[in-house]
């Protein structure tokens, strides 16, 4: 598992693991809920992609999984995300990565 921060799309995306299965996604979702008291506001589950939206502090973010590109977190505002939203992505991404790595 390796963490990377990507910004070339116009928003910040933290890739927690570029090569993992559904189990890692559900483990990450469980960790967000149990360790950070995060509740998911909406869940979109498709055949090969999962989008689960949540609020972290004052930012609306998404825990995302795709079988081809892995597990990531990004702001739901995409290019309209504020600087604070992008900072929150990095903050919760790094905290979650530490929990999943230990």
TITORGU-728604 format. One record per residue (C-alpha): x, y, z; chain. Coordinates in steps of 0.05 Angstrom, whole numbers, plus 32768, in hexadecimal, padded with zeros to 4 digits. Each point is the difference from the previous one (the first is absolute). Layout:
BEGIN
> X,Y,Z,A
...
//
This chain:
BEGIN
> 8000,8000,8000,A
> 801C,8044,7FED,A
> 7FE3,8046,8008,A
> 8004,8033,7FC9,A
> 7FE3,8046,7FF8,A
> 7FE8,8014,7FBB,A
> 7FEB,8046,7FEA,A
> 8004,7FFF,7FB4,A
> 7FB4,7FFB,7FF7,A
> 7FF5,8044,8021,A
> 7FF0,7FE5,8046,A
> 8026,7FD7,8033,A
> 7FF8,7FB5,8002,A
> 8022,7FD4,8032,A
> 800C,7FBA,7FE5,A
> 8005,7FD2,803B,A
> 800D,7FC1,7FD8,A
> 8003,7FFA,7FB4,A
> 7FFA,7FB4,8000,A
> 7FCE,7FE3,8030,A
> 7FBE,7FDC,8006,A
> 7FBB,800F,801C,A
> 8016,7FE8,8044,A
> 8030,803B,8006,A
> 7FC8,8031,7FEF,A
> 7FD2,7FE3,8035,A
> 8039,8000,8033,A
> 800D,8049,7FF0,A
> 7FB7,8012,8007,A
> 7FFC,7FDA,8042,A
> 803E,8023,8019,A
> 7FE5,8045,7FEE,A
> 7FC0,7FF0,8026,A
> 801F,7FDF,803D,A
> 803F,802A,8009,A
> 7FE9,8044,7FE7,A
> 7FB5,7FFD,800E,A
> 7FF0,800B,7FB7,A
> 7FBB,7FEF,7FE4,A
> 7FF4,7FF6,7FB6,A
> 7FCC,802E,7FE3,A
> 7FF4,7FDB,7FBF,A
> 801A,7FC1,7FE0,A
> 8003,7FF0,7FB7,A
> 8015,7FB8,7FF2,A
> 800A,7FEB,7FB8,A
> 801D,7FC1,7FE2,A
> 8049,8017,8002,A
> 7FFD,8043,8025,A
> 7FE9,8018,8045,A
> 7FF5,8049,8014,A
> 7FF0,800D,8049,A
> 7FF8,8049,8013,A
> 800F,8019,8046,A
> 800C,8041,8025,A
> 8043,800B,8021,A
> 8000,803F,802A,A
> 7FDF,8032,7FD0,A
> 8011,7FDE,7FBE,A
> 7FD8,7FCF,7FD6,A
> 802F,7FC9,7FE9,A
> 7FFA,7FBD,7FDE,A
> 801F,7FBD,8010,A
> 8008,7FE0,7FBB,A
> 8012,7FBB,7FE9,A
> 8009,7FE7,7FB9,A
> 801A,7FBA,7FEE,A
> 802F,801E,7FCD,A
> 801C,803D,8025,A
> 7FF9,7FED,804A,A
> 7FEC,8025,803F,A
> 7FFF,804C,8006,A
> 7FE1,803D,8021,A
> 7FEE,8040,7FDB,A
> 7FD4,803D,800B,A
> 7FB9,7FFB,7FE4,A
> 8007,8046,7FE4,A
> 8035,7FE8,7FD0,A
> 801C,803F,7FDD,A
> 7FD1,802C,802A,A
> 801E,7FE5,8041,A
> 801D,8035,802D,A
> 8048,8001,8018,A
> 7FE5,7FE9,8044,A
> 7FDC,7FC5,7FDF,A
> 8041,7FEB,7FDE,A
> 8026,8007,8041,A
> 7FCC,7FD5,8024,A
> 800A,7FC9,7FCB,A
> 804A,7FFD,8011,A
> 7FF3,8004,804B,A
> 7FCE,7FC7,8004,A
> 8025,7FD9,7FCA,A
> 8040,8000,8028,A
> 7FDC,7FEE,8041,A
> 7FDB,7FC7,7FDF,A
> 803F,7FE7,7FDE,A
> 8023,7FFD,8043,A
> 7FC7,7FD8,801F,A
> 7FFC,7FCF,7FC5,A
> 804C,7FF7,8000,A
> 8006,7FEE,8049,A
//
